[in-house]
């Protein structure tokens, strides 16, 4: 090889590296976009600020995932477009807040073990109330309109209005403050000995939200991919008649999926209530914008896409809100538009996990 050829070889990146990069971007678009967003944000701000915003964004994304995952389940596995999902989020928030207020003595103690006597009943009650309402809602509202998206939109919007009015009847129309358990207030301080990020304060509640979101994501993925029930549900989506011929009651399985989706919405609402520390009956409708963006961004019906979409939405909200607050309101929609121009079917375009 001549000296001229060697110089060209050194100046031109190896084709193998470019091919691997292109393959990574195509096969793992969710990881590629997440790393790109985090890297660009790191270049535009102080590392300590970046750490704080990243942890906060992950926490926000985890809570949005809890709320969006239920709608992803019902749409992806049942082909049901439930626009009353925001009402279930609000109901879960009010149900959980009621228990926290009732158990305010336990919630105000500095001990985490004592706080759990208020936190666990609050989250459990939100799950149960939203799940039971989901059971009734599916029987009365969803069952007659299976397979017809236009009718589903009409009846679920009407159902949402009714649920909102019932919340007003039970809890009233005013904002309600929500006491955050004492053990979840405050922050952890990173050791000063750590380079760059030493002394950074990480809010306890946000860290708990990240852990809970990861746990729910792992549990949902395991159930859908590894258990007999998950296999039957996915098989029922592909061919309902085949599963029924085998003697399984696919309608009962789909009912369980809808109840689980409603319960997850209630759980997400209760977590969001403790995060914001104030709730209104229309908070679910306000969050539905983020929920719908996450579902479209990740790919309709994809649990994995929903998770990464929620994380991306949480991060871009805080990154852009810090760098240019005036653009924070449009950052989420802008992200969705950009992704759809790149990948029209979303990051992980599957109707399964």
Secondary structure, DSSP 8 states (H G I E B T S, - for coil): --HHHHHHHHHS--HHHHHHHHHHHHH-HHHHHHHHHHHHHHHTS-HHHHHHHHHHHHHHHHHHHHHHHHHHHHHHHH----TTHHHHHHHHHHHHHHHHHHTHHHHTSS-HHHHHHHHHHHHHHHHHHHHHHHHHHIIIIIGGGTT-HHHHHHHHHHHHHHHHHHHHHHH-SS-EE----GGGSSEEE--TTSTTTTT-EEEHHHHHHHHHHHHHHHHHHHHHHHSHHHHHHHHHHH-HHHHHHTT--HHHHHHHHHHHHHHHHHHHHHHHHHHHSEE-TTHHHHHHHHHHHHHHHH-TT-HHHHHHHHHHHHHHHHHHHHH-GGGHHHHHHHHHHHHHHH-TT-TT--S--
